[in-house]
C-alpha cells in the first residue's frame, strides 16, 4: 500500500505537467521561468507589505510550473542572494549544488546570467522571510523530485527538516500558507526516505501550535499528514482516535478536504462502517480536482468500488469506463471482481483474488476484498434459489465451493434467517426447497404504500385549505420575512460557491 | 538485576506449566517481576538502544507474554486486554529492534479470538490489519481467521463440531464463550429454516450432550416436541396476533379515509 500511495501524490502532477505545457502556446524556457520566480518573489514581498494573502495564494498556485522548470543551479543562486542567513539556507544550498543540472546547452549561460544579475541587485533587495521561505520551499520540492538519485531522499529529508525548523522559529501569520506547504513536503520527504515513523511527535506538535495560532492551512495539512502516517502503518485505531478528537478545520482548501475524506473513508471501511465510508469516498471524488491528480482519483475510485461492493451494491458499469488509460488499467482487476460478485460466482471470485492478488495487495484492498466472500456467497445462494425450486444441499456446496453439504446446510439456514432467500430446508431429503414468494398483494405492503400516498395527498389538501383560510396580514408579513431570509441565504450560497472556486484553483500541485 | 528477573520469570513459567498452577502465587510473582522490570535501565523512557537494552526489552516482552497466559488461566479478561496491549508495543513499535518473538502468533491469535468471542468484529478487523503478513499463516492466527469466516458465513454447526480441536489449550476459554453464541444462532436459524427436525439431528446440530437438553430448549423457545420430532410451529399463536393487529390497522385507516372524504365532499 505504501508504495502505491506514495505515487498518489506525485505521479499525477508529473503526468499532467507535460500535457499542460503542450497545451500552452510555448513551453516555458529557462529564462521565462527565472523571470517568473523573480516576479513571484516580488509579488510575495508586495503581498506581505500589503497584507494581501490573495496575492500569495496566486503565487503558490503557479508553483507546479516553476517546480518543473527551474534548474537547481539557478535556484541556488537565487537562494544565495535572497534568503536570510540560516541553517536552512545552508542546507538548501548544499542540496541544490549536489543535484545534477538537467542537460541543456543554455544552462551554463543562464546560470552566469543569474549570477551577474543577482550580484547587482542582491544588496538592494532586503528580502522578507516569506519570499525566503518560498525559495527554500522550491528547493525542497526540487530535492524531493530528484529522489531517484543516489542519496536523493536523504538529502530531501535534511533540507525539509531544516526548513521546518527554520519556519517554526518565525511566528508570522503571513507565513501560514507557506508553512503548510513546508509541512506537506516535510512529511513527504520523510515518507520517501522511510523515516516517517519518527516524525509523528513533530507533526503532533505542529498540529497543536497550528491550532493555537488558528493557522487553518497548516492545521489541515498536518492533520492529513498524521492520518496518512497512521494509515500507512495500519494504525487504524490511532487514526480513528485522532479523527474523533481533532476536528477538520472548516475553512480549508478543497484538496486537503478531499484527502481528508479519503483517509476517513479508509478508516471507516476497516471498521466495517461501509455506508459512511462510501459517502466520504463519493465526496472525495467530487472535491478532488477534475483534471490532474490522477493517482488520487484512481485510489478513490478503487476504494469506492470495493466499498460499494461491500455495502451490497454493484457499481455502475460507467465507473470502469474512464478516459485515462492508467486509471482504466488500475480498475481492470476490480471490474473482474465486480463481475464475479454480481453473479455470485464463487469460483470466478476465488480465481480473481488469486490472479490479481498482487495488485490488490499494492492497493491495500486485500483484506477488504477478503470480506467480499460473504457477499458472493449470499448472491450465489439467491441465484440458486431463484433458478431451482428444489436443489440438493450437496449441489449447493459444490456450486458455492463449500467444504461439505453439512456446512452448506448451515449457511443456507443462516441465509434464510437473515432474509436473503425464501426457502425451507428438508433435512431428511437433504435439499433446499424455495418457497414461492407469496402473493405480494396479500401482505400488508401494498396497503402501507397506498396509505403513505393517501396521507400525503390529504396533508396537501388540508394545508391548502388552511392556507386559504388564514390569508391575512400576519401571513404576508411572515412571507416577507421568509423572502428576506431566502435572499440572504442565496447570497451566502453564491459567496460560498465563489470561494469554493477560488479554492479549487488553489494548490493543484500537491497531489 | 536482569538475572533476578530471569530467575523470577523461570519460576513463574514453571508454576504456570505445572498441572495445577497456584494462581495466587503466580500473581504475586508477576507483581514482583513487574517491580523488578521498572528498575532495568533499558526500559526507561528515552533509553539508548544498546545491546543490553535490547536484551532487557526482550526480557520485558517475555514477562508480559507470560502475564497474558496467566490472565487466561485466571479467566480475567480486563487483565488480559491490558497485558496484550503492553505486549503489542514490543511486537510492533520495536519490530525493527527486537528479534521476532516465537509466541507472537499465539498471542495475536488469542487476542483476535477474544474480539470474536466478544463480538467486536470492527475491532477484530482493525487488529487484523496490524498483524503482519508473515504471521497470518501462523496456526493460531489462521485458526482465528477461519473462525471469523465461518461465523460470517453462518457455518455454526462446523464451529460447534470442531470446538474440541483448538491449537492451544489457552484458546478453550474463548471457544467456550463462542460455542454459547454459536448454539444460540443455530437455534435461531433452525427455527426459521426448518419446519420439522428430529431430535437426534437437533442434538447433533446444536452439539448438545443429550436429548433432554432439547426439551429444555424447546420449552424456552416455544417449540413443539412430539415424540421424536420437533416442530418449529411456535409462531402460530404469534401470527394470529399479528393478523388481528393488521386488521385493526386496516379498519382504523379506512375509518380515517372516510372521515377525511366526508370533510372534502
Interface residues (C-beta under 8 A of the other chain):
Chain A: X234 X235 X236 X237 X240 X270 X271 X272 X273 X367 X371 X373 X374 X377 X402 X403 X404 X406 X407 X409 X410 X411 X412 X413 X414 X415 X416 X417 X423 X424 X425 X426 X427 X444 X447 X451 X454 X458 X461
Chain B: X121 X122 X123 X125 X126 X128 X129 X130 X149 X152 X153 X154 X155 X156 X157 X158 X185 X186 X188 X189 X190 X191 X192 X193 X194 X195 X197 X198 X201 X246 X249 X250 X253 X257 X260 X264
